[in-house]
Amino acid sequence: MTNNRQDIPQPERASEGQGASNPYANLGPAEQVAALCRDLDESRKQASQNLDLAQRAQAELINYRRRSDDDRMSQQKYSNGRLITKLLPLADEMDLAIAQAGEHSTGPWVEGIKLIRRKLGAFLDAEGVTRIEAAGVMFNPLEHEALDTHESNQHPSGYITKVVRTGYRLHDRVIQPAQVIVAR
């Protein structure tokens, strides 16, 4: 059997402290110290950048959690807004029915409507729904919807003279603007 290993070039054996594992082997002691110091400074700079990136990522995570908590709380706070918006015309129509019946009507159906209206009012209050004050106040386009203007000697220009439809606010958001007539 012949030895074919003679044809394959063999790597040279490096003496201890030299070779591929020590990139500073070809340098003198002073040059090795200088190169090591440069590498140390570069490693420190890289470590500082990595620390900065880690701190930024941690801060972003904290901000993300805070925003998602705020969004979740806001969603819970206003989640039933659509249902409440659909119930508001019922409250307005019950108020209209009670007003049409008059103060002195005491029939059982009037008392029943008043009781239902009180319960609906308590429900709306518990959910954070409040009426928007409109009669006799300055027109605010964020809370009021002007349907018309009319001449008035009793109110200054820009003040609301009549409320056509009551406005409502859910917590701090307007869910139904008050429809009003404004003095000019």
ZIJO-V470448 format. One record per run of one state. SS is the DSSP state (H for helix, E for strand, C for the rest). FROM is the first residue (numbers start at 1). TO is the last residue. If there is no record, write none. Layout:
{{SS & FROM & TO} {SS & FROM & TO}}
This chain:
{{C & 1 & 3} {H & 4 & 6} {C & 7 & 28} {H & 29 & 78} {C & 79 & 80} {H & 81 & 101} {C & 102 & 107} {H & 108 & 126} {C & 127 & 128} {E & 129 & 132} {C & 133 & 137} {E & 138 & 138} {C & 139 & 143} {E & 144 & 150} {C & 151 & 158} {E & 159 & 165} {C & 166 & 166} {E & 167 & 170} {C & 171 & 172} {E & 173 & 176} {C & 177 & 177} {E & 178 & 183} {C & 184 & 184}}
